[in-house]
């Protein structure tokens, strides 16, 4: 039967391999599977590795095998995680190798759990597919969530990314694992297995959005500023005047500009003064830009002395018109879980402010940009969470970030790819302003219409594309995928019961 074999029949050469070699082989396979993620973006390699893993799984691979596979995968794809520890190497550099190992090993536990449960309960490939996709959903949500380098992300640079508008990234993950299982299952038959690559090629051709249409003459112009301030220099008081001058010089109208900007966007924490002292800075920024409203990241302190990573939007005079406090903070980056305990051993958040972590905002919401309407603000980390965009539909998504933390590694490129997927899922343009890049204007099909490269200071004036019609994903979210996962697990249990009830010859 297709994907429901539960007897453990299959290749057994791995079972006789000494466990250290077995773990090393599976970790190597995991690393190969990671080549589908940006910046390599070789999704066919990932699919081929997944087929091999499913083939091996028919002989029975358990928790330890799944964990080793995940360890190799996450160690390769998340290697950029060492970069934040190296910004201040004298204080946090010693934690870099531990950070990578424990991040990879911890995330690999999810994969190990899927393999272990599928084997122990004899749920066959169908059960493994459902559990594997399910733990990818689970790690996106629990312990504040970390939906980075999900299996479905391997298609982000291909036309198949357009499927995210219908089924979201978790749907892409389920389809990828399901396709691999069909190709590895002898019960699928030659015809069905041959249909998988044919469907893949056909979808690749059919879903290609093609070039973006020309912007209309009335499209608003958004000026995106990328100051390119290294993280090690960002909070140096001796350099802040120079950094501010750079912001101002980039915010003015470029020579030969046909139309004035309707909005100027600075990155996350572009202003190093606290908001309570930043009035003159905001006024000067709007003045230099020709009176366009300014959206910028800034640190805010409330009356009780709590700090917030915030985004403000000004009016034409530079007065704050609307404000948003970041809701989804980075654990161990912007705040320290179990702070009272861990501070006793000298640990504190990497992005500490005045010895304190940031406080989370009270809720996700839309903000108003004069002349452009409602906007969904996203500050850095928040842009990786598809579930948090919300049902209230904005004119566009506004993401400000400081990817200088990630250096010149894969991190900024992966972060950009996740932003493109958010645009596709919602059918909405995404304005992305990053301190050191990659800043971009992205349309509702995920096409990068204009961008600034990594580690270059600059500004770009880009026409804001129209919002597309609401997508299926924006209406239904991940509920259809959740139902499919539950049905698949139930079907796997049913066939396990039938398999046990069938007399053996």
Secondary structure by P-SEA (a helix, b strand, c coil): ccccccccccccccccccaaaaaaaaaaaaaaaacccccccaaaaaaaaaaaaaaaacccccaaaaaaaaaaaaaaaaccccccccccccccccaaaaaaaaaaaaaaaaaaaaaaaaaaacccaaaaaaaaaaaaaaaaccccccccccccccccccccccccccccaaaaaaaaaaaaaaaacccccaaaaaaaaaaaaaaaaaaccccccccccccbbbbbbbcccccccccccccaaaaaaaaaaaacccccccccccbbbbcccccccccccaaaaaaaaaaaacccbbbbbbbbbccccccccccccccccccccccccccccccccccccaaaaaaaaccccccccccbbbbbccbbbbbbcccccbbbbbcccccccccccccccccbbbbbbccccccccaaaaaaaaaaaaaaaaacbbbbbbbcccccccccccccccccccccccbbbbbcbbbbccccccccccaaaaaaaaaaaaaaaaaaaaaaaacccc
